[in-house]
Amino acid sequence: MQDLTGRIALVTGASSGIGRATAVALARAGADVALAARREPLLEEVAEDIRALGRGALVIPTDVTSPSAVSQLIARVLAHWGRLDILVACAGQYIRSPIRELTPEVLQQSLAVNFYGSVYPVLEALPHMLSRGAGHIVLVTSMDGKKGLPPDAPYVAAKFALSGFGEVLRQELHGTGVGVTVVFPGRVDTPLIADLEVPRISAKIPPEAVARAIVRAIRRRQAEVIVPFQARLLLLVNFVSPRLGDWAVRFFRLEGWAKERA
């Protein structure tokens, strides 16, 4: 079990949802946290929560789809604290489109934030971690990166790509002192899916539950995390028979439906 007291962490997508909850959870575990997202006022709110816990917080408004902006982000963290121990790549956008209506522009938009928006911080932070022989990288993907649900093709494509990237990254970094965890949350009660109703069998879980799982995974240097636990059932069914997995998606309406407006 790793002690996170005094560790320096960077969380992207930290202005809301899983990112915000993870940043606060890391602070509770004793880490100082750099916060990156586009919305500075929301980042300042998170920073106040972290400072109230007695930990340091650094707000860095960043567009993670820009390589130059991400380069500046990592440089600022290193200039402020001198090192980076933990990177949690959590920025994301839930982009849906039936494939028959999908355009290259929509697919590129999803890849920009949901794939490259996590890969760019990894590529910038990795040389520093390797030079120190220590660090931990967390890639927050989605259960959509294990079993695709319609009509999520743009989101699924990006999350499958990120899952595969993390799989290779973990193997290549074996023995370097830099750990990698890939996190696969199910439905999470965040602004990303605020307008989506889901069946009870895949009920939305609070982002704090995912945040706790992430902190636990960092401490234990886990390779992979799936939350909630029951999400594994769909993967098991799909492993036995992809057709049966497809049936389960249709039968339980796992894709969800639009929330009725009052």
HUZI-V504673 format. One record per pair of residues at least 6 apart in sequence whose C-alpha atoms are under 6 Angstrom apart, sorted by the first residue. I is the first residue (numbers start at 1). J is the second residue. Records with the same first field share a line. If there is no record, write none. Layout:
BEGIN
I=J + J
END
This chain:
BEGIN
1=219 + 220
2=219
4=29 + 30 + 31
5=30 + 31
6=30 + 31
7=31 + 85
8=31 + 32 + 33 + 84 + 85
9=33 + 85 + 86 + 87
10=33 + 34 + 87
11=35 + 88
12=36 + 37 + 89 + 90 + 91
13=19 + 37 + 90 + 91
14=20 + 35 + 36 + 37
15=37 + 42 + 43
17=190 + 207
18=207
19=90
21=208 + 211
22=211
24=50
27=50
32=55 + 56 + 57
33=57
34=57 + 58
35=58 + 59 + 60
36=60 + 61 + 62
37=61 + 62
38=61 + 62 + 63
40=61
47=57
64=70 + 117
65=112 + 113 + 117
85=135
86=135 + 136 + 137
87=137
88=138
89=118 + 139
90=140
92=113 + 114
94=192
95=155
96=151 + 152 + 154
97=151 + 152
98=151
107=154
110=154 + 155
111=158
114=158
115=158 + 162
129=135
133=176 + 177
134=177 + 178
135=178
136=178 + 179 + 180
137=180
138=180 + 181 + 182
139=182
140=183
141=159 + 183 + 184
142=184 + 185
143=184 + 185 + 186
144=156
145=156 + 159 + 160
148=156
149=255
170=180
181=222 + 223 + 224
182=224
183=224 + 225
184=225 + 226
185=226 + 227
187=204
188=204 + 205 + 206 + 207
189=204 + 205 + 206
195=259
196=257 + 258 + 259
197=256 + 257 + 258 + 259
198=256
237=245
238=245
END
